[in-house]
Amino acid sequence: MIPTIYLIRHATPDWSRTDLVYHLPPGPPLTAQGEAEAAKLGDFLRDMGVGHIFTSPLARCLRTAEIAAAPVGLTPQEDARLAEWRPDEKAPDVRARLWPAWVHAGELCLNTGAVALVTHGGPIGLLLTELGLDHKLLAHYQSTFDRRNPAPPAGAWRAVRTSPDAPWSLELAFTPEAHQARAWFV
């Protein structure tokens, strides 16, 4: 099997919930729009043959993963390493936390099909950089989507590697709004 990992940003949260700390569980829940986005994501993940879904422990990711997992017939697994970038963390700290989750996903997908990681914009941006996405392209996406994120809510980047020595091929493979989807490869 060709290793395929989907880096997924959670669906639209309730930004009005200023009573909840954004980077600590539970964080804000999804809105009705977010739930609809997650349902569309689920259809996409089903069509892509995803065999595992791992999720950040924050409510917006847990709910996104739960809704998206239903059409696939999976139960999402919580993974604290996929949590939001905290204000006290530096990029090397976030990388040290995320990279083992990435490696685990890569090993799993060799045997069981594609793996989905439901996380947050900051961690996705860091992983895309680590995987070789051009900085100008990343900046383009960060200027395109809300809050300088590299993907829209419920957006999915696909990372494919044809051999252990090959670079990762990266593309924004899914957005809930089809007209926003663009394929960009590294």
LOMIDREN-688299 format. One record per residue: x negated, y negated, z negated of N, C-alpha, C in turn. Coordinates in steps of 0.1 Angstrom, whole numbers, m for minus. Layout:
BEGIN
<<X,Y,Z>,<X,Y,Z>,<X,Y,Z>>
...
END
This chain:
BEGIN
<<m8,12,0>,<0,0,0>,<m9,m13,0>>
<<m4,m23,7>,<m11,m35,7>,<m7,m43,m5>>
<<m16,m47,m14>,<m13,m55,m26>,<m5,m68,m23>>
<<7,m69,m28>,<15,m81,m26>,<20,m85,m40>>
<<17,m98,m43>,<22,m103,m56>,<29,m116,m53>>
<<41,m118,m59>,<49,m130,m58>,<47,m139,m70>>
<<42,m151,m69>,<41,m161,m79>,<54,m170,m79>>
<<62,m168,m89>,<75,m175,m88>,<76,m185,m99>>
<<81,m197,m95>,<84,m207,m105>,<98,m205,m110>>
<<101,m207,m122>,<114,m206,m128>,<124,m215,m121>>
<<137,m212,m122>,<147,m220,m115>,<149,m233,m123>>
<<159,m241,m119>,<161,m254,m125>,<166,m254,m139>>
<<157,m260,m148>,<162,m260,m162>,<170,m272,m165>>
<<175,m273,m177>,<183,m284,m182>,<173,m295,m187>>
<<169,m304,m178>,<160,m314,m182>,<165,m323,m193>>
<<178,m324,m194>,<184,m333,m204>,<182,m328,m219>>
<<178,m316,m220>,<176,m310,m234>,<163,m315,m240>>
<<163,m327,m244>,<151,m333,m250>,<149,m329,m264>>
<<159,m322,m270>,<157,m316,m283>,<149,m304,m284>>
<<145,m298,m272>,<137,m286,m272>,<124,m289,m266>>
<<113,m284,m272>,<100,m286,m268>,<98,m278,m255>>
<<93,m285,m244>,<93,m279,m231>,<83,m267,m230>>
<<72,m267,m237>,<62,m257,m235>,<62,m246,m246>>
<<72,m247,m255>,<73,m236,m265>,<86,m229,m265>>
<<87,m216,m267>,<99,m209,m267>,<109,m215,m278>>
<<122,m217,m274>,<128,m211,m262>,<126,m221,m250>>
<<124,m234,m252>,<124,m243,m241>,<138,m245,m236>>
<<140,m254,m226>,<153,m256,m221>,<158,m244,m213>>
<<172,m242,m213>,<178,m231,m205>,<180,m236,m191>>
<<184,m226,m183>,<188,m230,m169>,<201,m237,m168>>
<<202,m245,m158>,<215,m251,m154>,<223,m241,m146>>
<<235,m245,m142>,<243,m237,m133>,<236,m236,m119>>
<<230,m248,m115>,<223,m248,m103>,<211,m238,m103>>
<<204,m238,m115>,<193,m229,m117>,<197,m214,m116>>
<<209,m211,m122>,<214,m197,m121>,<217,m193,m106>>
<<222,m203,m99>,<225,m200,m84>,<212,m198,m77>>
<<202,m206,m80>,<188,m204,m73>,<182,m191,m77>>
<<184,m186,m89>,<178,m173,m93>,<185,m162,m86>>
<<198,m163,m84>,<206,m153,m77>,<201,m152,m62>>
<<198,m163,m56>,<192,m163,m42>,<178,m156,m42>>
<<171,m159,m52>,<157,m153,m54>,<158,m138,m55>>
<<168,m134,m63>,<170,m119,m65>,<173,m112,m51>>
<<180,m118,m43>,<183,m112,m29>,<170,m111,m22>>
<<161,m122,m22>,<149,m122,m16>,<139,m111,m22>>
<<139,m110,m35>,<130,m100,m41>,<134,m85,m38>>
<<147,m83,m37>,<153,m70,m33>,<148,m67,m19>>
<<150,m77,m10>,<146,m75,4>,<131,m72,6>>
<<123,m78,m3>,<108,m76,m3>,<103,m63,m10>>
<<112,m56,m16>,<108,m43,m22>,<100,m45,m35>>
<<103,m55,m42>,<96,m57,m55>,<99,m45,m65>>
<<88,m40,m70>,<89,m29,m79>,<87,m32,m94>>
<<82,m44,m97>,<81,m48,m111>,<82,m63,m112>>
<<89,m68,m123>,<90,m82,m125>,<85,m85,m139>>
<<75,m94,m140>,<70,m99,m153>,<74,m113,m155>>
<<76,m118,m167>,<81,m131,m169>,<75,m138,m182>>
<<73,m151,m181>,<70,m159,m192>,<80,m157,m203>>
<<77,m159,m216>,<87,m158,m226>,<96,m170,m228>>
<<95,m180,m220>,<104,m192,m222>,<117,m189,m215>>
<<128,m195,m221>,<141,m192,m217>,<144,m194,m202>>
<<138,m204,m197>,<141,m207,m182>,<135,m196,m173>>
<<124,m191,m177>,<118,m180,m170>,<125,m166,m172>>
<<128,m164,m185>,<135,m151,m189>,<148,m150,m181>>
<<156,m161,m181>,<169,m161,m174>,<167,m160,m159>>
<<157,m167,m154>,<155,m166,m139>,<152,m151,m136>>
<<143,m145,m143>,<139,m131,m141>,<150,m122,m143>>
<<158,m124,m153>,<170,m115,m155>,<180,m115,m144>>
<<183,m127,m139>,<192,m129,m128>,<186,m123,m115>>
<<174,m126,m113>,<167,m122,m100>,<165,m107,m100>>
<<163,m101,m112>,<161,m86,m113>,<173,m78,m110>>
<<185,m84,m112>,<197,m76,m111>,<199,m70,m97>>
<<198,m77,m86>,<199,m71,m73>,<189,m61,m70>>
<<177,m62,m76>,<166,m53,m74>,<168,m40,m82>>
<<176,m41,m93>,<178,m29,m102>,<167,m28,m112>>
<<160,m39,m115>,<149,m38,m125>,<152,m45,m138>>
<<144,m42,m148>,<145,m49,m160>,<132,m57,m161>>
<<132,m70,m162>,<120,m78,m163>,<113,m75,m176>>
<<100,m76,m175>,<91,m74,m187>,<85,m87,m191>>
<<86,m91,m204>,<81,m103,m209>,<66,m102,m210>>
<<58,m112,m206>,<44,m112,m207>,<40,m126,m212>>
<<35,m128,m224>,<32,m141,m230>,<21,m148,m223>>
<<13,m140,m215>,<2,m146,m208>,<7,m155,m196>>
<<20,m154,m192>,<26,m162,m182>,<32,m174,m187>>
<<30,m178,m200>,<37,m189,m206>,<33,m202,m199>>
<<40,m213,m203>,<38,m226,m198>,<24,m231,m203>>
<<18,m240,m195>,<5,m246,m198>,<8,m256,m210>>
<<2,m253,m221>,<4,m262,m233>,<m5,m274,m233>>
<<m1,m285,m239>,<m9,m297,m239>,<m23,m295,m245>>
<<m25,m286,m254>,<m38,m284,m260>,<m47,m275,m252>>
<<m42,m269,m241>,<m50,m260,m233>,<m57,m268,m222>>
<<m70,m263,m219>,<m78,m268,m208>,<m76,m257,m197>>
<<m80,m261,m184>,<m78,m252,m173>,<m86,m239,m176>>
<<m98,m239,m181>,<m105,m226,m183>,<m97,m217,m193>>
<<m91,m223,m203>,<m83,m215,m213>,<m71,m209,m206>>
<<m64,m217,m198>,<m52,m211,m191>,<m56,m200,m181>>
<<m68,m202,m174>,<m73,m192,m165>,<m76,m179,m173>>
<<m82,m180,m185>,<m86,m169,m193>,<m73,m161,m197>>
<<m63,m168,m200>,<m50,m162,m204>,<m43,m156,m192>>
<<m43,m163,m181>,<m35,m158,m169>,<m42,m147,m161>>
<<m55,m148,m160>,<m62,m139,m151>,<m60,m124,m154>>
<<m60,m119,m166>,<m57,m105,m169>,<m43,m101,m164>>
<<m33,m110,m165>,<m20,m107,m160>,<m20,m105,m145>>
<<m28,m114,m138>,<m29,m113,m124>,<m36,m100,m120>>
<<m47,m96,m127>,<m54,m83,m124>,<m44,m72,m126>>
<<m37,m72,m137>,<m28,m61,m140>,<m17,m60,m129>>
<<m12,m71,m124>,<m2,m71,m113>,<m8,m65,m101>>
<<m21,m69,m98>,<m27,m64,m86>,<m29,m49,m86>>
<<m33,m43,m98>,<m34,m29,m100>,<m21,m22,m98>>
<<m10,m27,m104>,<3,m21,m103>,<8,m20,m89>>
<<6,m31,m81>,<12,m31,m68>,<5,m22,m58>>
<<m6,m17,m62>,<m13,m7,m53>,<m5,6,m53>>
<<2,9,m64>,<9,22,m65>,<24,21,m64>>
<<30,9,m68>,<44,8,m70>,<51,m2,m61>>
<<44,m8,m52>,<51,m19,m44>,<48,m33,m50>>
<<54,m42,m44>,<52,m56,m47>,<55,m59,m62>>
<<48,m69,m68>,<50,m73,m82>,<54,m88,m82>>
<<63,m92,m90>,<67,m106,m91>,<63,m111,m105>>
<<57,m123,m106>,<53,m129,m118>,<61,m142,m119>>
<<71,m143,m129>,<79,m155,m130>,<73,m163,m141>>
<<68,m175,m137>,<61,m184,m146>,<64,m198,m143>>
<<54,m207,m144>,<57,m222,m144>,<48,m228,m134>>
<<51,m240,m130>,<43,m247,m119>,<28,m249,m122>>
<<25,m253,m134>,<11,m254,m138>,<3,m242,m136>>
<<7,m231,m142>,<0,m218,m141>,<m1,m214,m126>>
<<10,m216,m118>,<10,m212,m104>,<m1,m220,m97>>
<<m1,m233,m99>,<m11,m242,m93>,<m25,m237,m96>>
<<m28,m234,m108>,<m41,m229,m112>,<m44,m216,m105>>
<<m35,m206,m105>,<m38,m193,m98>,<m40,m195,m83>>
<<m32,m204,m77>,<m34,m207,m62>,<m48,m212,m60>>
<<m52,m221,m68>,<m66,m226,m67>,<m76,m215,m68>>
<<m75,m207,m79>,<m84,m195,m81>,<m84,m186,m69>>
<<m73,m184,m62>,<m71,m175,m51>,<m76,m181,m38>>
<<m80,m194,m38>,<m86,m200,m26>,<m77,m209,m18>>
<<m66,m213,m23>,<m57,m222,m16>,<m65,m236,m15>>
<<m65,m241,m3>,<m71,m253,0>,<m65,m265,m9>>
<<m74,m273,m15>,<m70,m283,m24>,<m60,m293,m17>>
<<m63,m296,m4>,<m54,m306,3>,<m40,m300,5>>
<<m40,m287,8>,<m27,m280,9>,<m19,m280,m4>>
<<m26,m277,m15>,<m20,m277,m28>,<m15,m291,m31>>
<<m23,m301,m28>,<m18,m315,m30>,<m6,m318,m22>>
<<m5,m313,m10>,<7,m315,m1>,<19,m309,m8>>
<<18,m297,m13>,<30,m291,m20>,<33,m298,m33>>
<<23,m302,m40>,<26,m309,m53>,<32,m323,m50>>
<<30,m329,m38>,<37,m341,m35>,<50,m339,m29>>
<<53,m327,m25>,<66,m324,m19>,<77,m320,m29>>
<<73,m313,m40>,<83,m308,m49>,<83,m316,m62>>
<<93,m314,m70>,<95,m322,m82>,<84,m320,m92>>
<<82,m330,m100>,<72,m330,m111>,<58,m325,m107>>
<<54,m327,m95>,<41,m323,m90>,<39,m308,m91>>
<<49,m300,m89>,<48,m286,m89>,<45,m281,m75>>
<<37,m269,m74>,<34,m264,m61>,<45,m256,m54>>
<<56,m255,m61>,<68,m248,m56>,<81,m254,m61>>
<<92,m253,m54>,<104,m259,m59>,<109,m249,m70>>
<<120,m253,m78>,<126,m243,m87>,<130,m231,m80>>
<<126,m219,m85>,<129,m206,m80>,<121,m203,m67>>
<<111,m211,m64>,<103,m209,m52>,<93,m198,m55>>
<<89,m191,m44>,<80,m179,m45>,<69,m180,m35>>
<<56,m180,m41>,<44,m178,m32>,<41,m164,m31>>
<<38,m159,m19>,<34,m145,m17>,<19,m145,m15>>
<<12,m136,m22>,<m2,m134,m21>,<m4,m119,m16>>
<<m11,m118,m5>,<m13,m105,1>,<m28,m103,3>>
<<m33,m91,0>,<m47,m88,2>,<m49,m75,10>>
<<m55,m76,22>,<m55,m64,30>,<m66,m54,26>>
<<m76,m59,19>,<m86,m50,14>,<m93,m56,1>>
<<m99,m48,m7>,<m105,m54,m19>,<m115,m65,m16>>
<<m122,m65,m5>,<m131,m75,m1>,<m125,m87,6>>
<<m113,m86,10>,<m107,m97,18>,<m102,m108,9>>
<<m101,m120,14>,<m95,m131,6>,<m80,m129,5>>
<<m74,m135,m4>,<m59,m134,m5>,<m53,m143,5>>
<<m43,m138,12>,<m35,m146,22>,<m24,m152,14>>
<<m22,m165,14>,<m11,m171,6>,<m1,m179,14>>
<<11,m177,11>,<22,m185,18>,<33,m188,8>>
<<39,m199,10>,<52,m202,3>,<62,m194,10>>
<<67,m183,5>,<75,m174,12>,<90,m175,10>>
<<94,m182,m1>,<108,m184,m4>,<110,m197,m11>>
<<121,m203,m7>,<127,m214,m15>,<142,m213,m14>>
<<149,m216,m24>,<164,m215,m24>,<170,m223,m13>>
<<164,m233,m9>,<169,m241,3>,<161,m237,15>>
<<167,m230,24>,<159,m224,36>,<152,m235,44>>
<<157,m247,45>,<151,m257,53>,<138,m262,47>>
<<135,m259,34>,<123,m263,27>,<112,m252,30>>
<<115,m240,34>,<105,m230,35>,<96,m233,46>>
<<83,m232,43>,<73,m233,54>,<62,m223,51>>
<<57,m217,61>,<46,m207,59>,<33,m213,61>>
<<24,m212,52>,<11,m217,52>,<2,m206,48>>
<<m9,m204,55>,<m18,m193,52>,<m32,m198,49>>
<<m39,m190,41>,<m53,m193,38>,<m61,m183,46>>
END
